[in-house]
Amino acid sequence: MFVKIYAWMWAAMAASALGFYAFGAFDMLTAVVFGFLCFGLTFMGMMCVLPSTVSHPITAEPSKAPRMSKQFSSPVSEVPIAVNFTGPRSKHA
């Protein structure tokens, strides 16, 4: 919305400057006034238009998380129940 208003304001500024020039009323005082107005429009663009054009939209699509399978498989369930914790016996003991 701000971008359209901002573009139309610049178009109106250019059309009025062209009108002043065409009718011969574009003197030094008018040029200074148009300079101040252009300066103000530039900073209005920095404050209003620039943040709305570079920011992310609020209604962004949520990322889809990968679905997990219904059968849960745990690595703990694959460990054998009877485990020999003493290790192999050496012949020299």
Secondary structure, 3 states (H helix, E strand, C coil): CHHHHHHHHHHHHHHHHHHHHHCCCCCHHHHHHHHHHHHHHHHHHHHHHHHHHHCCCCCCCCCCCCCCCCCCCCHHHHCCCCCCCCCCCCCCC
